[in-house]
Amino acid sequence: MKKLFTLMLLTIFALPVFAAEWKDVPVVDVQCSSRVKADPDSHTKDCATKCAKSGFGIYTSDGKFLKFDSKGNKEFSEALQKTDKKDHLRVNVTGQQSGDTIKVDSLNLT
């Protein structure tokens, strides 16, 4: 019985963690996230740049706001500096969701 229980635990904890993917989703800074929830595409690059210290995140198709981890914040900040877009800031993101945070594997501005 003890061996069976141990085998069951190993099986449960050995399950792989799968990356999730969000495509062409709006990204805004955390500070402005509640203010622009109704229309996140109207959020401007200038505002995102000014509020960058608060971090960034995405709005999912069901209206949830998910924050980026430090890697995602850094990658988006770098992409934000390089883009000519003034608003309608959207990204493709892959990573693991944990609560309301995404541990970002990759992030690309669309």
N, CA, C and O atoms as CSV, one atom per row, in Angstrom:
chain,resi,resn,atom,element,x,y,z
A,1,MET,N,N,0.824,-1.190,0.000
A,1,MET,CA,C,0.000,0.000,0.000
A,1,MET,C,C,0.869,1.255,0.000
A,1,MET,O,O,0.573,2.226,-0.696
A,2,LYS,N,N,1.934,1.224,0.780
A,2,LYS,CA,C,2.831,2.374,0.865
A,2,LYS,C,C,3.491,2.649,-0.480
A,2,LYS,O,O,3.658,3.804,-0.871
A,3,LYS,N,N,3.868,1.581,-1.189
A,3,LYS,CA,C,4.494,1.730,-2.510
A,3,LYS,C,C,3.500,2.314,-3.515
A,3,LYS,O,O,3.861,3.155,-4.338
A,4,LEU,N,N,2.266,1.867,-3.442
A,4,LEU,CA,C,1.233,2.372,-4.338
A,4,LEU,C,C,0.998,3.861,-4.096
A,4,LEU,O,O,0.883,4.639,-5.043
A,5,PHE,N,N,0.927,4.248,-2.841
A,5,PHE,CA,C,0.734,5.660,-2.493
A,5,PHE,C,C,1.908,6.504,-2.992
A,5,PHE,O,O,1.701,7.587,-3.539
A,6,THR,N,N,3.118,6.024,-2.811
A,6,THR,CA,C,4.313,6.734,-3.274
A,6,THR,C,C,4.293,6.870,-4.791
A,6,THR,O,O,4.614,7.933,-5.322
A,7,LEU,N,N,3.921,5.813,-5.487
A,7,LEU,CA,C,3.835,5.847,-6.948
A,7,LEU,C,C,2.783,6.849,-7.412
A,7,LEU,O,O,2.997,7.566,-8.389
A,8,MET,N,N,1.661,6.900,-6.724
A,8,MET,CA,C,0.614,7.857,-7.079
A,8,MET,C,C,1.101,9.288,-6.899
A,8,MET,O,O,0.845,10.136,-7.753
A,9,LEU,N,N,1.791,9.567,-5.813
A,9,LEU,CA,C,2.324,10.916,-5.572
A,9,LEU,C,C,3.345,11.300,-6.630
A,9,LEU,O,O,3.328,12.425,-7.130
A,10,LEU,N,N,4.217,10.395,-6.970
A,10,LEU,CA,C,5.219,10.677,-8.008
A,10,LEU,C,C,4.559,10.969,-9.352
A,10,LEU,O,O,5.007,11.847,-10.089
A,11,THR,N,N,3.517,10.248,-9.664
A,11,THR,CA,C,2.797,10.457,-10.921
A,11,THR,C,C,2.138,11.832,-10.942
A,11,THR,O,O,2.208,12.540,-11.946
A,12,ILE,N,N,1.512,12.204,-9.861
A,12,ILE,CA,C,0.832,13.504,-9.790
A,12,ILE,C,C,1.822,14.648,-9.919
A,12,ILE,O,O,1.598,15.582,-10.690
A,13,PHE,N,N,2.918,14.583,-9.167
A,13,PHE,CA,C,3.876,15.690,-9.161
A,13,PHE,C,C,4.819,15.677,-10.354
A,13,PHE,O,O,5.532,16.655,-10.582
A,14,ALA,N,N,4.837,14.606,-11.110
A,14,ALA,CA,C,5.701,14.534,-12.286
A,14,ALA,C,C,4.999,15.044,-13.541
A,14,ALA,O,O,5.606,15.100,-14.611
A,15,LEU,N,N,3.740,15.411,-13.421
A,15,LEU,CA,C,3.020,15.925,-14.585
A,15,LEU,C,C,3.689,17.198,-15.081
A,15,LEU,O,O,4.027,18.073,-14.283
A,16,PRO,N,N,3.879,17.308,-16.372
A,16,PRO,CA,C,4.552,18.496,-16.894
A,16,PRO,C,C,3.678,19.744,-16.781
A,16,PRO,O,O,2.450,19.662,-16.803
A,17,VAL,N,N,4.329,20.891,-16.661
A,17,VAL,CA,C,3.628,22.171,-16.646
A,17,VAL,C,C,3.601,22.665,-18.095
A,17,VAL,O,O,4.645,22.807,-18.731
A,18,PHE,N,N,2.417,22.921,-18.596
A,18,PHE,CA,C,2.284,23.351,-19.976
A,18,PHE,C,C,2.206,24.866,-20.062
A,18,PHE,O,O,1.579,25.526,-19.234
A,19,ALA,N,N,2.849,25.390,-21.068
A,19,ALA,CA,C,2.813,26.833,-21.300
A,19,ALA,C,C,1.467,27.204,-21.908
A,19,ALA,O,O,0.927,26.488,-22.751
A,20,ALA,N,N,0.951,28.314,-21.472
A,20,ALA,CA,C,-0.266,28.867,-22.057
A,20,ALA,C,C,0.145,29.903,-23.086
A,20,ALA,O,O,1.274,30.394,-23.079
A,21,GLU,N,N,-0.779,30.227,-23.962
A,21,GLU,CA,C,-0.482,31.208,-25.009
A,21,GLU,C,C,-1.647,32.171,-25.134
A,21,GLU,O,O,-2.810,31.769,-25.176
A,22,TRP,N,N,-1.310,33.442,-25.192
A,22,TRP,CA,C,-2.295,34.492,-25.424
A,22,TRP,C,C,-1.863,35.228,-26.669
A,22,TRP,O,O,-0.731,35.705,-26.755
A,23,LYS,N,N,-2.773,35.326,-27.652
A,23,LYS,CA,C,-2.424,35.947,-28.935
A,23,LYS,C,C,-3.166,37.253,-29.138
A,23,LYS,O,O,-4.370,37.353,-28.898
A,24,ASP,N,N,-2.416,38.255,-29.590
A,24,ASP,CA,C,-2.954,39.562,-29.958
A,24,ASP,C,C,-3.865,40.129,-28.866
A,24,ASP,O,O,-5.011,40.498,-29.123
A,25,VAL,N,N,-3.333,40.187,-27.652
A,25,VAL,CA,C,-4.090,40.697,-26.507
A,25,VAL,C,C,-3.582,42.079,-26.108
A,25,VAL,O,O,-2.390,42.358,-26.236
A,26,PRO,N,N,-4.469,42.947,-25.627
A,26,PRO,CA,C,-4.041,44.286,-25.212
A,26,PRO,C,C,-3.168,44.244,-23.969
A,26,PRO,O,O,-3.422,43.478,-23.039
A,27,VAL,N,N,-2.147,45.071,-23.968
A,27,VAL,CA,C,-1.244,45.172,-22.826
A,27,VAL,C,C,-1.267,46.604,-22.305
A,27,VAL,O,O,-1.200,47.560,-23.077
A,28,VAL,N,N,-1.362,46.739,-20.980
A,28,VAL,CA,C,-1.380,48.055,-20.336
A,28,VAL,C,C,-0.538,47.973,-19.063
A,28,VAL,O,O,-0.213,46.887,-18.582
A,29,ASP,N,N,-0.196,49.135,-18.535
A,29,ASP,CA,C,0.537,49.136,-17.271
A,29,ASP,C,C,-0.441,48.864,-16.127
A,29,ASP,O,O,-1.639,49.126,-16.237
A,30,VAL,N,N,0.093,48.337,-15.038
A,30,VAL,CA,C,-0.723,47.969,-13.883
A,30,VAL,C,C,-1.439,49.184,-13.307
A,30,VAL,O,O,-2.610,49.099,-12.936
A,31,GLN,N,N,-0.743,50.310,-13.231
A,31,GLN,CA,C,-1.325,51.518,-12.639
A,31,GLN,C,C,-2.598,51.957,-13.359
A,31,GLN,O,O,-3.543,52.416,-12.717
A,32,CYS,N,N,-2.632,51.823,-14.670
A,32,CYS,CA,C,-3.789,52.280,-15.450
A,32,CYS,C,C,-4.773,51.153,-15.789
A,32,CYS,O,O,-5.783,51.399,-16.447
A,33,SER,N,N,-4.496,49.942,-15.358
A,33,SER,CA,C,-5.292,48.788,-15.799
A,33,SER,C,C,-6.783,48.928,-15.496
A,33,SER,O,O,-7.607,48.596,-16.348
A,34,SER,N,N,-7.149,49.400,-14.328
A,34,SER,CA,C,-8.584,49.519,-14.026
A,34,SER,C,C,-9.218,50.697,-14.756
A,34,SER,O,O,-10.396,50.646,-15.109
A,35,ARG,N,N,-8.450,51.750,-14.984
A,35,ARG,CA,C,-8.979,52.934,-15.657
A,35,ARG,C,C,-9.297,52.676,-17.132
A,35,ARG,O,O,-10.249,53.247,-17.664
A,36,VAL,N,N,-8.512,51.821,-17.800
A,36,VAL,CA,C,-8.701,51.596,-19.236
A,36,VAL,C,C,-9.338,50.244,-19.547
A,36,VAL,O,O,-9.334,49.805,-20.697
A,37,LYS,N,N,-9.887,49.582,-18.525
A,37,LYS,CA,C,-10.454,48.249,-18.725
A,37,LYS,C,C,-11.505,48.208,-19.835
A,37,LYS,O,O,-11.544,47.247,-20.603
A,38,ALA,N,N,-12.339,49.211,-19.932
A,38,ALA,CA,C,-13.397,49.231,-20.945
A,38,ALA,C,C,-12.849,49.341,-22.365
A,38,ALA,O,O,-13.473,48.854,-23.308
A,39,ASP,N,N,-11.689,49.976,-22.525
A,39,ASP,CA,C,-11.091,50.138,-23.854
A,39,ASP,C,C,-9.560,50.153,-23.744
A,39,ASP,O,O,-8.940,51.205,-23.901
A,40,PRO,N,N,-8.948,48.991,-23.474
A,40,PRO,CA,C,-7.496,48.964,-23.286
A,40,PRO,C,C,-6.700,49.380,-24.520
A,40,PRO,O,O,-5.551,49.804,-24.394
A,41,ASP,N,N,-7.287,49.268,-25.704
A,41,ASP,CA,C,-6.577,49.684,-26.917
A,41,ASP,C,C,-6.387,51.197,-26.997
A,41,ASP,O,O,-5.553,51.677,-27.764
A,42,SER,N,N,-7.152,51.948,-26.213
A,42,SER,CA,C,-7.001,53.401,-26.219
A,42,SER,C,C,-5.812,53.849,-25.360
A,42,SER,O,O,-5.404,55.008,-25.425
A,43,HIS,N,N,-5.270,52.955,-24.573
A,43,HIS,CA,C,-4.140,53.286,-23.700
A,43,HIS,C,C,-2.924,53.625,-24.564
A,43,HIS,O,O,-2.578,52.870,-25.473
A,44,THR,N,N,-2.288,54.735,-24.290
A,44,THR,CA,C,-1.227,55.230,-25.160
A,44,THR,C,C,0.164,54.758,-24.735
A,44,THR,O,O,0.404,54.396,-23.583
A,45,LYS,N,N,1.049,54.779,-25.696
A,45,LYS,CA,C,2.454,54.461,-25.444
A,45,LYS,C,C,3.041,55.449,-24.444
A,45,LYS,O,O,3.779,55.054,-23.542
A,46,ASP,N,N,2.714,56.745,-24.600
A,46,ASP,CA,C,3.239,57.760,-23.677
A,46,ASP,C,C,2.850,57.451,-22.235
A,46,ASP,O,O,3.687,57.540,-21.337
A,47,CYS,N,N,1.598,57.093,-22.008
A,47,CYS,CA,C,1.137,56.783,-20.658
A,47,CYS,C,C,1.822,55.516,-20.146
A,47,CYS,O,O,2.274,55.474,-19.002
A,48,ALA,N,N,1.901,54.495,-20.981
A,48,ALA,CA,C,2.556,53.245,-20.580
A,48,ALA,C,C,4.014,53.484,-20.204
A,48,ALA,O,O,4.526,52.875,-19.265
A,49,THR,N,N,4.671,54.362,-20.932
A,49,THR,CA,C,6.071,54.687,-20.643
A,49,THR,C,C,6.186,55.401,-19.295
A,49,THR,O,O,7.075,55.100,-18.499
A,50,LYS,N,N,5.280,56.348,-19.048
A,50,LYS,CA,C,5.305,57.093,-17.781
A,50,LYS,C,C,5.004,56.197,-16.581
A,50,LYS,O,O,5.540,56.412,-15.494
A,51,CYS,N,N,4.149,55.197,-16.778
A,51,CYS,CA,C,3.708,54.344,-15.671
A,51,CYS,C,C,4.430,52.993,-15.647
A,51,CYS,O,O,3.986,52.071,-14.963
A,52,ALA,N,N,5.517,52.871,-16.372
A,52,ALA,CA,C,6.215,51.587,-16.528
A,52,ALA,C,C,6.670,50.979,-15.207
A,52,ALA,O,O,6.733,49.756,-15.082
A,53,LYS,N,N,6.988,51.811,-14.226
A,53,LYS,CA,C,7.473,51.282,-12.947
A,53,LYS,C,C,6.440,50.412,-12.239
A,53,LYS,O,O,6.795,49.591,-11.393
A,54,SER,N,N,5.160,50.587,-12.582
A,54,SER,CA,C,4.119,49.778,-11.946
A,54,SER,C,C,4.055,48.368,-12.523
A,54,SER,O,O,3.417,47.489,-11.946
A,55,GLY,N,N,4.715,48.149,-13.663
A,55,GLY,CA,C,4.676,46.857,-14.333
A,55,GLY,C,C,3.594,46.830,-15.389
A,55,GLY,O,O,2.841,47.790,-15.548
A,56,PHE,N,N,3.521,45.717,-16.115
A,56,PHE,CA,C,2.581,45.582,-17.223
A,56,PHE,C,C,1.813,44.274,-17.107
A,56,PHE,O,O,2.170,43.378,-16.341
A,57,GLY,N,N,0.759,44.197,-17.885
A,57,GLY,CA,C,-0.032,42.978,-17.949
A,57,GLY,C,C,-0.968,43.013,-19.135
A,57,GLY,O,O,-1.011,43.990,-19.882
A,58,ILE,N,N,-1.709,41.949,-19.299
A,58,ILE,CA,C,-2.634,41.825,-20.430
A,58,ILE,C,C,-4.064,41.680,-19.945
A,58,ILE,O,O,-4.323,41.269,-18.814
A,59,TYR,N,N,-4.984,42.029,-20.830
A,59,TYR,CA,C,-6.388,41.710,-20.636
A,59,TYR,C,C,-6.704,40.495,-21.494
A,59,TYR,O,O,-6.475,40.502,-22.704
A,60,THR,N,N,-7.231,39.450,-20.861
A,60,THR,CA,C,-7.599,38.237,-21.588
A,60,THR,C,C,-8.950,38.449,-22.272
A,60,THR,O,O,-9.637,39.440,-22.027
A,61,SER,N,N,-9.310,37.514,-23.121
A,61,SER,CA,C,-10.575,37.630,-23.857
A,61,SER,C,C,-11.785,37.644,-22.924
A,61,SER,O,O,-12.842,38.152,-23.299
A,62,ASP,N,N,-11.650,37.096,-21.718
A,62,ASP,CA,C,-12.770,37.110,-20.768
A,62,ASP,C,C,-12.678,38.276,-19.778
A,62,ASP,O,O,-13.381,38.287,-18.768
A,63,GLY,N,N,-11.804,39.263,-20.067
A,63,GLY,CA,C,-11.737,40.485,-19.273
A,63,GLY,C,C,-10.886,40.430,-18.021
A,63,GLY,O,O,-10.895,41.373,-17.231
A,64,LYS,N,N,-10.146,39.340,-17.820
A,64,LYS,CA,C,-9.259,39.254,-16.656
A,64,LYS,C,C,-7.945,39.972,-16.948
A,64,LYS,O,O,-7.452,39.956,-18.076
A,65,PHE,N,N,-7.384,40.603,-15.913
A,65,PHE,CA,C,-6.084,41.256,-16.049
A,65,PHE,C,C,-5.028,40.366,-15.420
A,65,PHE,O,O,-5.119,40.018,-14.243
A,66,LEU,N,N,-4.019,39.995,-16.214
A,66,LEU,CA,C,-2.922,39.154,-15.746
A,66,LEU,C,C,-1.627,39.948,-15.839
A,66,LEU,O,O,-1.280,40.466,-16.901
A,67,LYS,N,N,-0.917,40.040,-14.721
A,67,LYS,CA,C,0.333,40.799,-14.665
A,67,LYS,C,C,1.499,39.956,-15.183
A,67,LYS,O,O,1.489,38.729,-15.085
A,68,PHE,N,N,2.499,40.638,-15.734
A,68,PHE,CA,C,3.726,39.976,-16.157
A,68,PHE,C,C,4.674,39.824,-14.971
A,68,PHE,O,O,4.640,40.622,-14.034
A,69,ASP,N,N,5.512,38.804,-15.017
A,69,ASP,CA,C,6.603,38.685,-14.054
A,69,ASP,C,C,7.704,39.680,-14.444
A,69,ASP,O,O,7.540,40.428,-15.408
A,70,SER,N,N,8.803,39.698,-13.720
A,70,SER,CA,C,9.858,40.684,-13.986
A,70,SER,C,C,10.453,40.524,-15.383
A,70,SER,O,O,10.781,41.521,-16.027
A,71,LYS,N,N,10.595,39.300,-15.858
A,71,LYS,CA,C,11.117,39.077,-17.216
A,71,LYS,C,C,10.166,39.680,-18.256
A,71,LYS,O,O,10.604,40.348,-19.192
A,72,GLY,N,N,8.877,39.441,-18.085
A,72,GLY,CA,C,7.889,39.981,-19.022
A,72,GLY,C,C,7.864,41.498,-18.999
A,72,GLY,O,O,7.746,42.134,-20.047
A,73,ASN,N,N,7.974,42.088,-17.803
A,73,ASN,CA,C,8.015,43.551,-17.709
A,73,ASN,C,C,9.228,44.113,-18.432
A,73,ASN,O,O,9.126,45.124,-19.127
A,74,LYS,N,N,10.366,43.469,-18.273
A,74,LYS,CA,C,11.583,43.928,-18.935
A,74,LYS,C,C,11.455,43.806,-20.458
A,74,LYS,O,O,11.783,44.741,-21.187
A,75,GLU,N,N,10.982,42.659,-20.929
A,75,GLU,CA,C,10.833,42.451,-22.376
A,75,GLU,C,C,9.846,43.440,-22.989
A,75,GLU,O,O,10.092,43.987,-24.064
A,76,PHE,N,N,8.713,43.669,-22.291
A,76,PHE,CA,C,7.750,44.607,-22.855
A,76,PHE,C,C,8.289,46.036,-22.823
A,76,PHE,O,O,8.072,46.788,-23.773
A,77,SER,N,N,8.976,46.422,-21.772
A,77,SER,CA,C,9.569,47.766,-21.699
A,77,SER,C,C,10.521,48.001,-22.862
A,77,SER,O,O,10.515,49.074,-23.465
A,78,GLU,N,N,11.343,46.998,-23.181
A,78,GLU,CA,C,12.277,47.113,-24.302
A,78,GLU,C,C,11.530,47.228,-25.634
A,78,GLU,O,O,11.896,48.036,-26.487
A,79,ALA,N,N,10.490,46.423,-25.805
A,79,ALA,CA,C,9.697,46.473,-27.043
A,79,ALA,C,C,8.972,47.809,-27.159
A,79,ALA,O,O,8.848,48.355,-28.255
A,80,LEU,N,N,8.492,48.336,-26.034
A,80,LEU,CA,C,7.779,49.608,-26.018
A,80,LEU,C,C,8.688,50.747,-26.477
A,80,LEU,O,O,8.249,51.633,-27.210
A,81,GLN,N,N,9.933,50.729,-26.055
A,81,GLN,CA,C,10.883,51.772,-26.444
A,81,GLN,C,C,11.162,51.751,-27.944
A,81,GLN,O,O,11.441,52.794,-28.537
A,82,LYS,N,N,11.088,50.572,-28.563
A,82,LYS,CA,C,11.434,50.422,-29.980
A,82,LYS,C,C,10.271,50.652,-30.936
A,82,LYS,O,O,10.489,50.899,-32.122
A,83,THR,N,N,9.044,50.575,-30.443
A,83,THR,CA,C,7.896,50.650,-31.347
A,83,THR,C,C,7.536,52.082,-31.724
A,83,THR,O,O,7.770,53.024,-30.966
A,84,ASP,N,N,6.962,52.219,-32.915
A,84,ASP,CA,C,6.442,53.506,-33.375
A,84,ASP,C,C,4.949,53.650,-33.073
A,84,ASP,O,O,4.369,54.711,-33.306
A,85,LYS,N,N,4.333,52.601,-32.562
A,85,LYS,CA,C,2.904,52.648,-32.248
A,85,LYS,C,C,2.635,53.696,-31.176
A,85,LYS,O,O,3.428,53.865,-30.249
A,86,LYS,N,N,1.534,54.387,-31.303
A,86,LYS,CA,C,1.131,55.405,-30.321
A,86,LYS,C,C,0.113,54.867,-29.329
A,86,LYS,O,O,0.038,55.346,-28.198
A,87,ASP,N,N,-0.676,53.870,-29.743
A,87,ASP,CA,C,-1.676,53.214,-28.902
A,87,ASP,C,C,-1.964,51.841,-29.500
A,87,ASP,O,O,-1.200,51.365,-30.340
A,88,HIS,N,N,-3.036,51.207,-29.088
A,88,HIS,CA,C,-3.388,49.871,-29.585
A,88,HIS,C,C,-2.195,48.925,-29.389
A,88,HIS,O,O,-1.770,48.238,-30.318
A,89,LEU,N,N,-1.671,48.907,-28.169
A,89,LEU,CA,C,-0.509,48.082,-27.835
A,89,LEU,C,C,-0.976,46.661,-27.547
A,89,LEU,O,O,-1.710,46.418,-26.589
A,90,ARG,N,N,-0.546,45.739,-28.378
A,90,ARG,CA,C,-0.964,44.341,-28.255
A,90,ARG,C,C,0.255,43.427,-28.349
A,90,ARG,O,O,1.264,43.766,-28.966
A,91,VAL,N,N,0.132,42.257,-27.718
A,91,VAL,CA,C,1.241,41.319,-27.684
A,91,VAL,C,C,0.765,39.887,-27.889
A,91,VAL,O,O,-0.411,39.566,-27.713
A,92,ASN,N,N,1.712,39.044,-28.265
A,92,ASN,CA,C,1.566,37.592,-28.194
A,92,ASN,C,C,2.466,37.163,-27.039
A,92,ASN,O,O,3.637,37.540,-26.985
A,93,VAL,N,N,1.920,36.378,-26.121
A,93,VAL,CA,C,2.660,35.967,-24.927
A,93,VAL,C,C,2.525,34.465,-24.740
A,93,VAL,O,O,1.445,33.904,-24.925
A,94,THR,N,N,3.627,33.814,-24.371
A,94,THR,CA,C,3.572,32.436,-23.899
A,94,THR,C,C,4.202,32.398,-22.515
A,94,THR,O,O,5.147,33.134,-22.230
A,95,GLY,N,N,3.671,31.536,-21.661
A,95,GLY,CA,C,4.200,31.401,-20.314
A,95,GLY,C,C,3.275,30.580,-19.448
A,95,GLY,O,O,2.282,30.029,-19.923
A,96,GLN,N,N,3.607,30.503,-18.186
A,96,GLN,CA,C,2.793,29.765,-17.233
A,96,GLN,C,C,2.050,30.763,-16.343
A,96,GLN,O,O,2.645,31.679,-15.775
A,97,GLN,N,N,0.740,30.559,-16.239
A,97,GLN,CA,C,-0.072,31.412,-15.377
A,97,GLN,C,C,-0.080,30.844,-13.970
A,97,GLN,O,O,-0.299,29.650,-13.767
A,98,SER,N,N,0.160,31.708,-13.010
A,98,SER,CA,C,0.071,31.341,-11.604
A,98,SER,C,C,-0.735,32.427,-10.906
A,98,SER,O,O,-0.228,33.519,-10.648
A,99,GLY,N,N,-1.973,32.129,-10.607
A,99,GLY,CA,C,-2.864,33.142,-10.036
A,99,GLY,C,C,-3.121,34.224,-11.059
A,99,GLY,O,O,-3.599,33.947,-12.159
A,100,ASP,N,N,-2.801,35.472,-10.696
A,100,ASP,CA,C,-3.023,36.582,-11.627
A,100,ASP,C,C,-1.722,37.062,-12.271
A,100,ASP,O,O,-1.635,38.199,-12.733
A,101,THR,N,N,-0.708,36.186,-12.298
A,101,THR,CA,C,0.589,36.545,-12.872
A,101,THR,C,C,0.997,35.536,-13.933
A,101,THR,O,O,0.721,34.342,-13.815
A,102,ILE,N,N,1.663,36.037,-14.978
A,102,ILE,CA,C,2.206,35.182,-16.014
A,102,ILE,C,C,3.718,35.150,-15.878
A,102,ILE,O,O,4.371,36.193,-15.893
A,103,LYS,N,N,4.273,33.957,-15.745
A,103,LYS,CA,C,5.724,33.772,-15.802
A,103,LYS,C,C,6.048,33.676,-17.291
A,103,LYS,O,O,5.852,32.629,-17.908
A,104,VAL,N,N,6.534,34.755,-17.857
A,104,VAL,CA,C,6.674,34.912,-19.305
A,104,VAL,C,C,7.840,34.090,-19.848
A,104,VAL,O,O,8.969,34.180,-19.366
A,105,ASP,N,N,7.531,33.285,-20.864
A,105,ASP,CA,C,8.568,32.578,-21.619
A,105,ASP,C,C,8.981,33.402,-22.826
A,105,ASP,O,O,10.168,33.559,-23.111
A,106,SER,N,N,7.976,33.930,-23.536
A,106,SER,CA,C,8.256,34.789,-24.696
A,106,SER,C,C,7.163,35.829,-24.838
A,106,SER,O,O,6.017,35.618,-24.442
A,107,LEU,N,N,7.548,36.955,-25.412
A,107,LEU,CA,C,6.619,38.076,-25.567
A,107,LEU,C,C,7.014,38.836,-26.831
A,107,LEU,O,O,8.179,39.190,-27.016
A,108,ASN,N,N,6.030,39.082,-27.698
A,108,ASN,CA,C,6.267,39.834,-28.925
A,108,ASN,C,C,5.176,40.865,-29.124
A,108,ASN,O,O,3.990,40.543,-29.053
A,109,LEU,N,N,5.569,42.098,-29.371
A,109,LEU,CA,C,4.620,43.154,-29.688
A,109,LEU,C,C,4.065,42.885,-31.080
A,109,LEU,O,O,4.821,42.591,-32.006
A,110,THR,N,N,2.725,42.986,-31.233
A,110,THR,CA,C,2.127,42.720,-32.554
A,110,THR,C,C,1.814,44.006,-33.265
A,110,THR,O,O,1.307,43.984,-34.387
